[in-house]
Amino acid sequence: MTIDSNSVLSKIACPECGNDSNIVNDDTRGEVICGNCGIVISEKIIDQGPEWRAFNTLERDKRSRVGSPISYTIHDKGLSTMIDWHDKDIYGKKLPPKTRAQVYRMRKWQIRTRVHSSIARNLAQAMTELDRLSSQLDIPKGVKETSAVMYRRAIERRLIRGRSIEAMIAAAVYAACRLRKVPRTLDELVKYTRVNKKDLGRAYRLMIQRLGVQIPTSNAKDFISRFCADLELSGRVQKKACELIDQASAKAITAGKDPTGLAAAAIYITGILEGERRTQRRIAEVAHVTEVTIRNRYKELIKKLRIFVEV
């Protein structure tokens, strides 16, 4: 039952002047005021609305508490209901055995109705794998959503049939990371999946070609911030390493080179120059490259950029 505030105000009369037609309800101050004489009839009125504010429709829908938002990372987008596994009533008490058996049967049929087609079963398995992989790689929620959207598009184009779900979801994660400028290497993905690098690369190429996704070129600067954080280097080293990559790019030194190797070499050089030296072995472990690669890029950078480094 809803109460109309206008009908309530129409029954209020001013105790000072007797006015009952010009009563003002000030929602911002929580007061009822007489419009004729200005006396405050009532104050400290409780606001029955939400405690948050919204300035557009998008904010209002996002903050509304009518259910969880739609998410592409759930196979049914979170639109269906779920029966909890705790077997407790609303008061937190254990259900009796007879009721527990009924709830068990209801839960079983509810799960069957949620996953009732081959596409739904495929999505349920793929989204579970996406949750695990995104947790292992520590990728943001936005990248995870992009990965789920790309995988759904691949299902619509029938690219998944006959192929490994694990390989295709890993390829979607890799493509989403590159699109969102949150770089992860193929070696990192291979480390946390049961797919070898060759199959993962094949699945990635198939996905971007058939879906028509324009993947931006990898830049060594995209890796520097994460590598510096893992190596516990200061922001000064990170800034200098980015400047070093810009100088190398201006002289066309970075063309055809692996960005992770360039980033590792730039961090090694700037670490020495700024007095925060890290060993080649430690940098190689963080960047997932070999020490030989770091040495080769290091020699090339200091020679062509004419940088003097005390080894």
C-alpha positions as CSV (number, residue, x, y, z in Angstrom):
1,M,0.0,0.0,0.0
2,T,1.4,3.4,-1.0
3,I,0.6,6.7,0.7
4,D,0.2,9.8,-1.4
5,S,2.1,12.7,0.2
6,N,-0.2,15.2,-1.5
7,S,-3.3,13.7,0.2
8,V,-1.5,13.8,3.6
9,L,-0.5,17.4,3.2
10,S,-4.0,18.4,2.2
11,K,-5.2,17.3,5.7
12,I,-2.7,19.5,7.5
13,A,-3.7,22.9,8.6
14,C,-1.4,25.7,9.9
15,P,-1.9,26.1,13.7
16,E,-0.9,29.8,13.4
17,C,-3.0,31.2,10.5
18,G,-5.3,28.2,9.9
19,N,-4.2,27.9,6.3
20,D,-4.8,24.4,4.8
21,S,-4.4,25.0,1.1
22,N,-0.8,26.4,0.8
23,I,1.3,23.8,2.7
24,V,4.8,23.2,1.4
25,N,6.7,19.9,1.9
26,D,10.5,20.6,1.9
27,D,12.1,17.2,1.1
28,T,15.7,18.5,1.4
29,R,15.2,19.9,4.9
30,G,12.6,17.3,6.1
31,E,10.1,20.0,7.0
32,V,6.5,20.9,6.4
33,I,6.1,24.7,6.1
34,C,3.1,27.0,5.9
35,G,3.2,28.9,2.6
36,N,1.4,31.9,4.0
37,C,3.0,32.7,7.3
38,G,6.2,30.6,7.0
39,I,5.9,28.7,10.3
40,V,7.4,25.3,10.4
41,I,4.6,22.9,11.1
42,S,6.6,19.7,11.3
43,E,10.3,18.9,11.2
44,K,12.8,16.0,11.0
45,I,10.5,14.0,8.7
46,I,11.9,10.6,7.8
47,D,12.8,10.2,4.1
48,Q,11.3,7.0,2.9
49,G,13.3,7.0,-0.4
50,P,16.8,5.5,-1.0
51,E,19.9,6.9,0.7
52,W,21.7,7.3,-2.7
53,R,21.3,9.9,-5.4
54,A,21.2,9.3,-9.1
55,F,21.6,12.0,-11.8
56,N,20.7,9.9,-14.9
57,T,19.0,6.7,-15.9
58,L,22.2,4.7,-16.0
59,E,23.2,5.6,-12.4
60,R,19.6,4.9,-11.2
61,D,19.5,1.4,-12.8
62,K,23.0,0.6,-11.5
63,R,22.2,1.5,-7.9
64,S,18.8,0.1,-7.8
65,R,18.4,-2.9,-5.4
66,V,16.0,-5.0,-7.4
67,G,18.4,-7.8,-8.1
68,S,21.9,-8.4,-9.3
69,P,23.0,-6.7,-12.6
70,I,23.2,-8.7,-15.8
71,S,26.6,-10.2,-16.3
72,Y,28.0,-12.0,-19.4
73,T,30.3,-14.0,-17.2
74,I,27.4,-16.1,-16.0
75,H,26.1,-18.6,-18.5
76,D,22.4,-17.4,-18.2
77,K,23.5,-13.8,-17.5
78,G,22.3,-14.0,-13.9
79,L,18.7,-13.8,-14.9
80,S,17.6,-17.1,-13.3
81,T,17.0,-17.9,-9.6
82,M,19.2,-20.1,-7.4
83,I,18.2,-22.3,-4.5
84,D,20.9,-22.1,-1.7
85,W,22.7,-25.2,-0.6
86,H,22.7,-24.4,3.1
87,D,19.3,-26.1,3.9
88,K,18.2,-23.4,6.3
89,D,15.0,-21.4,6.6
90,I,14.7,-17.6,6.7
91,Y,15.4,-17.6,10.5
92,G,18.7,-19.6,10.0
93,K,17.2,-22.8,11.5
94,K,18.0,-26.2,10.0
95,L,15.2,-27.7,7.8
96,P,13.6,-30.9,8.9
97,P,14.5,-34.1,7.0
98,K,11.3,-34.2,5.0
99,T,11.5,-30.6,3.9
100,R,15.2,-31.0,3.2
101,A,14.4,-33.9,0.8
102,Q,11.8,-31.8,-1.0
103,V,14.3,-28.9,-1.4
104,Y,16.9,-31.2,-2.7
105,R,14.6,-32.4,-5.4
106,M,13.6,-28.8,-6.2
107,R,17.2,-27.8,-6.4
108,K,18.1,-30.7,-8.7
109,W,15.3,-29.8,-11.2
110,Q,16.1,-26.2,-11.0
111,I,19.7,-26.9,-12.0
112,R,18.4,-29.0,-14.9
113,T,16.1,-26.3,-16.1
114,R,18.9,-23.7,-16.0
115,V,21.2,-25.8,-18.2
116,H,18.8,-27.4,-20.7
117,S,20.6,-27.1,-24.1
118,S,24.0,-27.9,-25.5
119,I,24.9,-24.2,-25.8
120,A,23.9,-23.6,-22.2
121,R,26.1,-26.6,-21.1
122,N,29.0,-25.3,-23.1
123,L,28.6,-21.8,-21.6
124,A,28.3,-23.1,-18.1
125,Q,31.6,-25.0,-18.5
126,A,33.3,-22.1,-20.3
127,M,32.3,-19.5,-17.7
128,T,33.6,-21.7,-14.9
129,E,36.9,-22.0,-16.7
130,L,36.9,-18.2,-17.2
131,D,36.4,-17.6,-13.5
132,R,39.3,-19.8,-12.7
133,L,41.6,-18.4,-15.4
134,S,40.8,-14.7,-14.5
135,S,41.5,-15.4,-10.9
136,Q,44.8,-17.0,-11.7
137,L,45.9,-14.1,-14.0
138,D,44.4,-11.4,-11.7
139,I,42.6,-9.6,-14.5
140,P,40.1,-6.8,-13.9
141,K,36.3,-7.4,-14.1
142,G,36.0,-5.3,-17.4
143,V,38.5,-7.6,-19.1
144,K,36.6,-10.6,-17.9
145,E,33.3,-9.3,-19.3
146,T,35.0,-8.6,-22.6
147,S,36.3,-12.2,-22.7
148,A,32.9,-13.5,-22.0
149,V,31.3,-11.4,-24.8
150,M,33.9,-12.6,-27.3
151,Y,33.3,-16.2,-26.4
152,R,29.6,-15.8,-26.8
153,R,30.1,-14.3,-30.2
154,A,32.3,-17.3,-31.1
155,I,29.5,-19.6,-30.1
156,E,27.1,-17.7,-32.3
157,R,29.5,-18.1,-35.3
158,R,29.8,-21.8,-34.4
159,L,33.6,-21.6,-33.9
160,I,33.6,-23.7,-30.7
161,R,32.1,-26.9,-32.2
162,G,34.9,-29.5,-32.4
163,R,37.4,-27.4,-30.6
164,S,38.7,-27.3,-27.0
165,I,36.6,-25.1,-24.7
166,E,39.7,-24.4,-22.6
167,A,41.7,-23.3,-25.6
168,M,39.0,-21.0,-27.0
169,I,38.3,-19.3,-23.6
170,A,42.0,-18.8,-23.1
171,A,42.2,-17.2,-26.6
172,A,39.3,-14.9,-25.7
173,V,41.0,-13.9,-22.5
174,Y,44.3,-13.1,-24.3
175,A,42.4,-11.1,-27.0
176,A,40.5,-9.2,-24.3
177,C,43.7,-8.4,-22.4
178,R,45.2,-6.9,-25.6
179,L,42.1,-5.0,-26.4
180,R,41.9,-3.5,-22.9
181,K,45.6,-2.7,-22.7
182,V,46.0,-5.1,-19.7
183,P,48.8,-7.2,-21.3
184,R,49.3,-10.8,-20.5
185,T,51.7,-13.0,-22.4
186,L,50.9,-16.3,-24.1
187,D,53.4,-18.0,-21.8
188,E,51.4,-16.8,-18.7
189,L,48.2,-18.2,-20.2
190,V,49.9,-21.5,-21.1
191,K,51.2,-21.7,-17.5
192,Y,47.6,-21.7,-16.0
193,T,45.9,-23.9,-18.7
194,R,46.3,-27.4,-20.0
195,V,46.7,-26.0,-23.6
196,N,50.1,-25.8,-25.3
197,K,51.3,-22.6,-26.8
198,K,50.8,-23.7,-30.4
199,D,47.1,-24.7,-29.9
200,L,46.5,-21.5,-28.0
201,G,48.0,-19.4,-30.8
202,R,45.9,-21.2,-33.4
203,A,42.7,-20.6,-31.4
204,Y,43.6,-17.0,-31.0
205,R,44.2,-16.4,-34.7
206,L,41.0,-18.2,-35.6
207,M,39.0,-16.1,-33.2
208,I,40.2,-12.7,-34.3
209,Q,40.0,-13.5,-38.0
210,R,36.5,-15.0,-37.9
211,L,35.1,-12.4,-35.5
212,G,36.8,-9.5,-37.3
213,V,38.3,-8.1,-34.1
214,Q,40.9,-5.4,-34.6
215,I,43.7,-6.1,-32.1
216,P,46.1,-3.1,-31.4
217,T,49.8,-3.8,-31.7
218,S,51.5,-4.7,-28.5
219,N,53.6,-1.9,-27.0
220,A,56.5,-2.5,-24.6
221,K,55.3,0.3,-22.4
222,D,52.1,-1.6,-21.6
223,F,54.2,-4.2,-19.8
224,I,56.5,-1.9,-17.9
225,S,54.2,-0.9,-15.1
226,R,53.3,-4.5,-14.2
227,F,56.9,-5.7,-14.4
228,C,58.1,-2.8,-12.2
229,A,55.4,-3.5,-9.7
230,D,56.5,-7.2,-9.5
231,L,60.1,-6.2,-9.2
232,E,59.3,-3.6,-6.5
233,L,60.8,-0.7,-8.4
234,S,60.0,2.9,-7.9
235,G,57.8,5.1,-10.2
236,R,61.0,7.0,-11.3
237,V,62.4,3.8,-12.8
238,Q,59.0,3.1,-14.5
239,K,58.9,6.6,-16.0
240,K,62.5,6.5,-17.2
241,A,61.9,3.0,-18.8
242,C,58.9,4.4,-20.7
243,E,61.0,7.3,-21.9
244,L,63.7,4.9,-23.0
245,I,61.1,2.9,-25.0
246,D,59.9,6.1,-26.7
247,Q,63.5,7.0,-27.7
248,A,64.0,3.5,-29.1
249,S,60.7,3.7,-31.0
250,A,61.6,7.0,-32.5
251,K,64.8,5.4,-34.0
252,A,62.9,2.4,-35.2
253,I,64.8,0.0,-32.9
254,T,61.6,-1.6,-31.6
255,A,60.3,-2.8,-35.0
256,G,60.0,-6.5,-35.2
257,K,61.1,-7.0,-31.6
258,D,59.2,-8.8,-28.8
259,P,57.7,-6.1,-26.6
260,T,58.3,-8.2,-23.4
261,G,62.0,-8.5,-24.1
262,L,62.2,-4.8,-24.9
263,A,60.4,-3.9,-21.7
264,A,62.7,-6.2,-19.6
265,A,65.8,-4.7,-21.2
266,A,64.6,-1.1,-20.6
267,I,63.9,-1.9,-17.0
268,Y,67.3,-3.5,-16.6
269,I,69.0,-0.4,-18.0
270,T,67.0,2.2,-16.1
271,G,67.4,0.2,-12.9
272,I,71.2,0.4,-13.2
273,L,71.1,4.1,-14.0
274,E,68.7,5.0,-11.1
275,G,70.6,2.9,-8.6
276,E,67.8,0.2,-8.3
277,R,69.6,-2.7,-10.0
278,R,67.8,-6.0,-10.5
279,T,69.5,-9.1,-11.8
280,Q,68.9,-10.3,-15.3
281,R,67.6,-13.6,-13.9
282,R,65.0,-12.0,-11.7
283,I,63.8,-9.7,-14.5
284,A,63.7,-12.7,-16.9
285,E,61.5,-14.7,-14.4
286,V,59.0,-11.8,-14.1
287,A,58.9,-11.0,-17.9
288,H,58.8,-14.7,-18.9
289,V,61.7,-14.3,-21.3
290,T,65.3,-15.7,-21.3
291,E,68.3,-14.0,-20.0
292,V,69.8,-14.2,-23.5
293,T,67.0,-12.1,-24.8
294,I,67.5,-9.4,-22.2
295,R,71.2,-9.3,-22.9
296,N,70.7,-9.0,-26.7
297,R,68.1,-6.2,-26.3
298,Y,70.2,-4.5,-23.7
299,K,73.3,-4.4,-25.9
300,E,71.3,-3.2,-28.9
301,L,69.6,-0.4,-26.9
302,I,72.8,1.0,-25.3
303,K,74.7,0.9,-28.6
304,K,72.1,2.6,-30.8
305,L,70.9,5.1,-28.1
306,R,74.5,5.7,-26.9
307,I,73.8,5.1,-23.3
308,F,76.7,4.6,-20.9
309,V,76.0,2.0,-18.3
310,E,78.4,0.9,-15.6
311,V,78.1,-2.9,-15.3
